[in-house]
């Protein structure tokens, strides 16, 4: 093996650029993992929806009680 230290020959600017690039790649990897986790959760919810009976998908809206139907008086 060589006794030369190749990292000592690099300028500090090159070392900083390599370090910054490594940090960006690591951050992109973690963001990709987070996106994959969210996608997996959504996929599980979507698959579970197929296991539910058809009647559960035809139920009335739970927000029906919040709707207020008042007749509007004539506007002059």
JOPEPE-V777692 format. One record per residue. N is the residue number from 1. RES is the residue in one letter. PHI is phi in whole degrees, -180 to 180 (* if undefined). PSI is psi in whole degrees, 0 to 359 (NA if undefined). OMEGA is omega in whole degrees, -180 to 180 (* if undefined). Layout:
n=[N,N]
res=[RES,RES]
phi=[PHI,PHI]
psi=[PSI,PSI]
omega=[OMEGA,OMEGA]
//
This chain:
n=[1,2,3,4,5,6,7,8,9,10,11,12,13,14,15,16,17,18,19,20,21,22,23,24,25,26,27,28,29,30,31,32,33,34,35,36,37,38,39,40,41,42,43,44,45,46,47,48,49,50,51,52,53,54,55,56,57,58,59,60,61,62,63,64,65,66,67,68,69,70,71,72,73,74,75,76]
res=[X,X,X,X,X,X,X,X,X,X,X,X,X,X,X,X,X,X,X,X,X,X,X,X,X,X,X,X,X,X,X,X,X,X,X,X,X,X,X,X,X,X,X,X,X,X,X,X,X,X,X,X,X,X,X,X,X,X,X,X,X,X,X,X,X,X,X,X,X,X,X,X,X,X,X,X]
phi=[*,-79,-93,-78,-96,-68,-72,-74,-80,-78,-78,-60,-66,-65,-60,-64,-64,-65,-65,-64,-61,-63,-66,-66,-65,-64,-64,-65,-63,-65,-64,-64,-65,-62,-65,-66,-66,-62,-62,-66,-64,-64,-64,-64,-64,-64,-67,-66,-66,-75,-84,-78,-69,-65,-64,-70,-88,-107,-69,-68,-64,-72,-93,-62,-71,-85,-77,-116,-103,-117,-69,-90,-73,-55,-96,-96]
psi=[154,145,0,141,103,330,336,337,345,150,157,330,316,317,317,319,318,319,315,316,319,321,320,319,319,317,320,323,314,322,321,321,317,318,321,322,314,317,321,319,316,323,319,318,319,317,322,332,332,340,347,152,158,330,330,337,349,12,154,161,136,350,7,327,340,343,134,117,101,134,141,126,155,133,127,NA]
omega=[-180,179,-179,176,-176,-179,179,-179,-178,176,178,179,180,178,180,179,179,179,-180,178,178,178,179,178,179,178,177,177,180,176,177,177,178,178,179,179,178,178,179,178,178,178,178,178,179,179,179,179,178,-180,-180,177,-177,-180,-180,180,-178,-179,177,-179,177,-179,-179,-180,-179,-179,179,179,178,177,179,179,-177,179,-178,*]
//
